[in-house]
Each structure stands twice: as structure tokens, then as C-alpha cells.
Amino acid sequence: MSAEREFLSWTDSCGNVYHYYQKPMLRAVIFILLQEICERLSLAAILPNAQTFFKEYLNYTDVQANSYIASFSAIFYVTPLFAAVLSDTFLGVYAAILSFSGIYMLGLILLFFSTIKSISQPWMIHFSLLVLITIGGGGLKTCVNVMGAHQFHPEYHKDDITSYYNYFYAIINFGSLVGGVAAPIAVQETNFTIAFAIPLTAFVVATAVFLLGGLLGRYVKPKPQGSAVLKISRVMVYAIGKCSWRRIRNLEEVALRMAS
């Protein structure tokens, strides 16, 4: 471990000790931002072409295609909740990102092959979009920004964390812009196979770079400490149970009074 990183250390409430770079943006966060920009590029490259894609490959009407896109978006934005529980309770954020990246990549690969009409099957489209990409993309959505924030020392880098989130959301918009412009042009000028090869290639490169950062030991990798979502859920279940039990006791007392 470098002397620079040893200087900035932090011990969390569970006794885990972490070491930070003095300039984490250039040493570690850049790998994470690249992962995020390509994930957003991938999603933005798929959605603008989805309606035309469904009509051509699944023979959907406009109504069916729009309904499918709405279902995809709904699942995509629900899965981060479950991914957060999995990350916070079992995997840890670094392992979660690698796992969800693998699932997302498999979805992009399957979607790419589904554009080759000689081998395309409807199940390939459904499984890639409604299962693999929604799970993988949803998981990355909840983990990547947290992973980036954890590269900053909680006290020494307080101001830098704010700057990080500014960069992070700028990266999201840039990735969405590139994907949303490049993929429709590719469809018009070539075909869906070329258009969907763009997000696949970008994401493969980004995942390789993110993995390289891990192999080089650039990241602070927080250990799972339990999920706040589960803790809140347990409290709610306990409160509902207590209220229900009290209501039952009150009803029993009323019944006894009426009987007497």
C-alpha cells in the first residue's frame, strides 16, 4: 500500500479499516464513472429504437410496443430496491457491481444476437430485456453511484463528494445523449445489429476497465453491514403486528362486556 493511501484511513462502526487516496477522483473514481457512462449509453441506445424494433421483430402494434416499453421501464426501476438489499446485506457494493455487470452484459449479448434474423427468436428478446437487462441495469443503478462515493474519505473529502455527484450526473446525461443520438442514426443508416453492437461494445470495454481498477487495487471496497431497507421493513411489520394484536384484544374486551 502506498504511503499516500496509508495516510488517509477511516474505521467504520463495525471496526473495518479503509484506506483512501488523497486524490481519489483520478486514482479510482474515473474507472467507476466510465462504467456508469457506458451503462447509460447502453440503455439510451435501446429505448429510442425499441418501438420500431418490436414492430419489426415481434410484429407488435404501436399500442403493444408502447405497453412493452412501459413494462420494461417499470421493472427496470423496481429492481434497484432488491439490488440494494443484496448489496448491503450479502455481496458488498464492489462484488454486486461485478455481478450485475455480468448479468447486464449477458442481456446485451443476447439482445444483439436477437437482431440477427436467421437465428432470432421472441424468447431471446423477452429474456434479454425483461430479465437480464432489467436485473443487471437496475442493480448497477443502485450500486455504481454508491461505489464512487465510497472512494472519498468521510471527513477529509467532504467537499469533494459534492463535486463527485456533479460529475456523476453530468456523466449520466452525456452517456444518455451519445446513446440516444448514435443508435437511431445507426438504425437508419445500417440495421439493428449494428445499432445494438454499439452499447454492447461500449459496455464490454467499460466493464473491463472497471475490473482492471479492482485488480490494480484502486478501490475502497466497503463490506456489507446490513440493509436499511430490511431494518425499516422489520420495524413496519412489528408495528403492524402490535397494532393488529391490540385491536384484537380490544375487540375481545368489547365482546366480553356485551356478553356480560
N, C-alpha and C positions, 0 to 999 in steps of 0.2 A: 504493500500500500504506500502511495506517495506521501511525502511529508505534507504536501499541500492539503490532501484529503484528510490526513490524520488530525490536522489542526481543528477542523470543524466536525465535532462529534455531538451526538444527541442520544439520550437514553429515554425511551418511552416509558409509559406507565407499567408495562409488563417487564421492564428490565432489559429489553433488547437495545443494543447499542448500534447506532448507524453513523457512518462517516460520509461527509459531504465535500464536494469540490467548492472552492471559493467562487469559481465562475461556472456554475452547472449548465448555463444556457448553451455554451459552446462545447462543453465536455460530454454532456449526457442528453440534455433536452432536445437537441437538434435531431437525434435519432427518433425520438418519440413524435416530434412534430411531423417528420417525414411519413411516419406510419399513419398519422391522422389525416394528412392531406390526401394521401392515396386512397384511404378508406372513403373519404367524402367524394373524391373524384369518381370512384367506382360506383357509388350509389347514384350520384348525379348523372353518370353516363347511362345508367339503366332506366331510370324513371321517365325521362323525356321521350324515350323511344318505346316505352312499354306498351302503350295503346296500339301503335302500329304493329309491334311485334306480336301481340296476342291475336290481332286480327289476321295476320298473315300465317302464323304457325299454329294457332288453335281455332281459327275460324270463328272468333268471337265477334259479337256485335259491339258497337260503341258502349252500350249500357253494360254489357258483360265485362268488357275490358276495364271500364271505369270502376265497376264493383270489385274486380280482382285487385286493382291498384289500391283501392281503399282498404281492402282486407290485408294486403301486404303491408301497407303503412301502419295499420293498427297493430298487427303482430310485431312489427319491427320496433315500435315504440313502447311495447309492453315488456319485451324480453330483457331490457336493461335492469328492471327491478329484480328479476330472478338471477341475472348475472352478477349483480351487486352482492346478493346474499351468498352466492357460490364463491365469489372472490374474497369477501370479508371473512367468511367462516372456514373455508377449506383450502383454497388454492393459493391465495395471496395474489396481489394485483399483477405481478410480472408473469407468473405461470398462467394466470387467467388470460392475459393478452395473447400469449403464445397459443393457448388452446383455442381461443375464439378466432384468432388469425388463421389457424389451420382449417377450422370449420368454414370460415368465410371464403378462404381460397378454394376449398373443395367445391363450394357453391358456385364461385365464378368459373371454375374449370368446367363443371357440369353444364352451366348455362352456355358457355362458349361452344361446347360440343352439341348442345341442343339446336344451335343455329345452322349446323350442317345438315341440310335437308335429307341427305341419303341415310342418316342414322338418327335423325331427330324423332323423339317420342314425347307425347304430352307429359308423361310422368317425370321426364328429365327437367322440364320447365317447372312443374309444380314443386318437385322435391328441392330443386336448387333455390327457388325464390321463397317458398313458404316455410321451408325448414332450415336449410343450411345458411342462406344469406341472412334471414331474419335472426337466427340464433347468433351467428358469427358477428354480424354487423351490430346487433343490439348489445352483445357482450362488449364489443370494442367501444361502443358509445359511452358506456358507463365506467370503463376501466382506464382508457388511454389518458383522459384529462387528469385523473387522479394520480396516475403513474408519473406524469410530468410534474405535478405539484409536489410530489414526494421527493423530488430531486433537490429541493430547496430546504435549507436549514430553517426550522420553525421560528427561530429568533433572529439569526444573523441575516436571513434573506427575506424578511417580511415584505419589504417594498418590492423586491424582485418577483415575488409571487403574483402581485398585481400586474406587473409588466408581462409575465408569462401568460396570463389569461388573455391579455390583449392580443398578444401574438397568436395564441391558440385560436381565438375566434376569427382573427384575420386569416389564418391558415384554412379554417373551415370554409370561409367564404371564397377564398381563392380556389381551393380544390373543387368546390361546387361549380364555380364559374367555368373552370377549364373543362371539367367533365360534361357540364351542360351544354357547352359550345362545341367541343370536339366530337362527341359521339353522334349528335344529329347530323353534323356535316359528313362524318364517315358513312352514315347510313345512306344519305343522299348521293354521295359520290361513289360508294362501293356497295357494301352489303352489311347485314347484321353481324356476320362472322368477324369482319374487320373491326366493326364498331365495338363489339364486346371483347375483342382482343386487347383493346386499349386499357380498360380498367384492370383486366387480368394481369397484363404485363406490369403495369404500374404497381399493383399490389404485391406481386411476387418480389419485385425489386425492393419495395418498402419493407416487407417482412424480413427479407434477407439482411437489410441494413439494420433493422431493429434487433435482430438476433445477433448480428455482429457486435453491436453495442453491449449486449449481455455477455458475449464471450470475452470481450475485452475488459469486462468488469467495470463498466462505466456507470452502472445504475445503482441507486439505493433501492433495495427490494424489500418493502415493508412486509412483515409477517402478518398473517391473518389474526385478528383479535376479536372476532365475533361481529355479527351483523346488527346494526342499529335497527334495521327493518324487523328482524326477528324479535329483538327485545321489545320493540313497540307493539308488535303483534301479540306477544305473550301477555303484556300488560293489558291490552284491549280484551283479549279472551278472558283473562282473570276478572277484569272489571265487569264484563258482560255476565260471567258466571255468578259473581257475587250479587249483582242486581237481580238476576233471574231467581236465585235462591231466596233472596229476601222477599221477592214478590210472591213466591210460592208459600213462604212462611206466613206472610200477611193474609193470603187467601185462606190458608188453613185456619188461622185465628178467627177470621170473619165467619167461616163456615161453622166453627165450633160455637161461636156466640149465637148464631142464628139457630143452631140445633138446640141450644140450651134455652 
